[in-house]
């Protein structure tokens, strides 16, 4: 396993609780839109066994052509040891990256794509939207629906409706309205629905979409293949 040690180049306070850490791009470190990586803090591999409390699975919120690895995360006042250390890091401090994988690359199948997310889940979708806006080939349109009660919206320069480019962005501030909008989007029986958020949020979205007739193969989750049976149980017939 290759470990890429790199430095923090810039820290952006996106909202009162959300920070983006822009890291120097390590040589040989490549990824595609929708990718995630493991972010590790100094000392994680100092002992005989890795200290897992100093490692987190994080989405990459940038594209390679931006020449930086972006990690966007919510850090609440009461948080884990990992987030507490991360909050106090400064420009120039070192972190490690390893194990890159993408569960949610853009599917260019000449269909509409719907991005369903909660709050900071937009960090996973930012590179997908950028990739689409740069090259819209074989995608009919993209619609982003995000629920955020704080109204401190992320990446407003990217998630701004651009009808001429067949991209629309929508926010709601409560669950009732959110799921009503999901039902409306599910009227597109041929669409692809990408879902990012907590496991509970994902399950509620799947249930809503399935009730509207959307098939499991139309629902794309930021989960490894081995995890998918937890969200799509095999249906048994008698």
N, C-alpha and C positions, 0 to 999 in steps of 0.2 A: 504493500500500500504506500503510495507516494503522498508525503505530507508537504504542502506548500506553505512555508512561512512567509508572511508578508506584513506590511505596515499599514496602519490607518493613515489615509491621506487627507480625509476631510470628514467632519461630523456635522450632519444637518439636523436641526430640530424641526421636524416636519409639523408636529403639533405638540401640545404640552406633554403628551405621553409617548409620542412616537419619534424615534430617531432613525436616521439612515447613516450607516457607516460606509464610507467609500474607501475601498482598499486598493493599494497598488496592485496592478495586474501581474501576477507571477508568470514567469516565462513557462510556456507549455500548458498553462491552465486555460482550458476551453470548455464551452458549454453552449447549449441552445436555449431558446426562449422556454420559460416554464421550468427551468432547472432548479434543483436544490443541491445544497452541499452541507457538509458538516463544518461548523465553525467551532474552533477550540481555542481556549485561552491558555496563556503561558502556564506551564506546570502540569498540563493535563497528562503528559507522558513522562513525567519525572520519575515515577516509581516503576515497580515491576509490572504493574497492571495499569492501564489507562484510567485516569480519574474521570468517570463518566459525568460527574456533576459539573465538570468544566467544559462539556461538549454539548452542542445543540444542533439539531437538524434545522437548517434555515433555507428559505427560498432566496434565490438571487434576483434582485429587482432591477438589474441592468442587462443590457446586451453587450456582447464582446466588443462591438464597434465603438462603444462608449469608453473603452480603454480603462475601465475600472470595475471592480467587483462590488456591487451594492448589496448591502444587507440592511433591510428595513424591519424594525421590530418595535413592538409596544413594550415599554418599561414602566410599570405602575410603581407607585410609592412603596407599596408592600410587594416584594418580588422575591424570586429565587436567588440563591447564591450566585448563579451564573449571570443573571440579569443585573444584580447589584454590582458585580465586578465590571460588567460591560458598561454600565452607566457611568462609571468613574474613569474609563479609559480615555486617553487623550490622543491627539494627532501625533504620530510617530511611534505609538505603542505597537507591539507585535501581536499578531494572532495567527492561527493556523487554519488552513482549509484542506479538506480531503474528501474523497468519495463524492463524485458529481453524478447526478442522474436526473433525467426529466421524465415526469409522468404525464405532463400536460402540454406537449408541443402542439402547435397549431396544426389542425387537420385540414388540409387544402383539398376539400372534396366538393367544391361548388355548392356549399350549403351555408345557411345562416348559423352563426355561432353566438351563443348567449353566455356571458360571463357572470356567474352568480357568486357574490362574496359578501363577507361581513367585515366591516372596519378595515383593519390592516391587511386583510386578505387581498386587497388591491395590489399589494407588493408583488404577489405571484403573477398577477395579470398585467402589470405594467409592461414587461418585455413582450408579452404577446401582442398587446395593442401597438407598441412601437414597431414590432416586426410586421404587423398587418399594414400599418400606415405607410411603412417604407416599401412594402411589396404586397399588394392586395391580391395577388394572383390566386385564382381558384377558391376564393372565399366570397360569398355573395354579400354579406354584411356582418358587422359585429355590434352587439348591444351589450352594454355593461349595466348590471343592476346591483347596487351596493346598499346594505343597510348600515346606517351609522347614526346613532342617537346623539353623538357629540356635536355633529355638524362641522367638526374640524376635518374637512375632506382632504384626502391625500392626493398628491400628484394632479392638481387641478389643471396644470398646463397640458397634461396628456389626456386625462379623463374629462375632456370637453367635447361635447357633440360637434361632429363635423359631417353634416348631412351630405355634402358634396363627395365625401370619401366613404359614405355608407357606414359611418361609425356614430353611434349614439350612446350617451352616458346618462344614467338615471340614479338618483339617490332617494331613499326613503328613510324615515327616522323611527319606524316602529314595525314590529313583526307582522301585525295584522295586514297592514298595507303592503308589506314586502311580499307575503305569500299570495295576496290577491294579484299582485303584478306577475309573480311567477306563473300563476294559473293562466294569465292572459298570454304570456310568452309561449306557454306550452300548447297554445292553439296551433303553433307551427309544428306539425307532426313529423317534419323532416329535419328539424333543427338539431344542432349539437349543443348540449348544455354542460358547461364546465362549472364545477362547484368547488369552492375553497373556503375553509373555515373549520370550526371545531367539529368533532365527530357528531355531536348532537345536531349541530346546524346542517351538516351533510345529510344525516339521516332524515331530518325534517324536509329538506329539499327533495331528496329521493322519493319520499312518500308522496309529496305533493305532485311531483312530476309523473310518477307512476299512476297515481289516481287520474291524471289527465290523459293517460294513454301513451306516455313517453316510454320507450323501451330501454332496458339497461344499457344496451350497446350505444345509445345516444347520449349517455351520461358519462362525463369524463371527470375523474377524481384525481387529486394530487396524492395518490396512494400507490404503493408498490403492488405488483400483481398478486403477491401472496396475501395482501391485506384485503383485497376486493371481496372475497367471500363473506367478510364481516359486514359488508354493506349491501351485498347482493346475494343473499342466501340462495342456495340451489332449491328451486321449487320442486316439491315432490308431488307425484300424481298417484292416486289410489287406483 
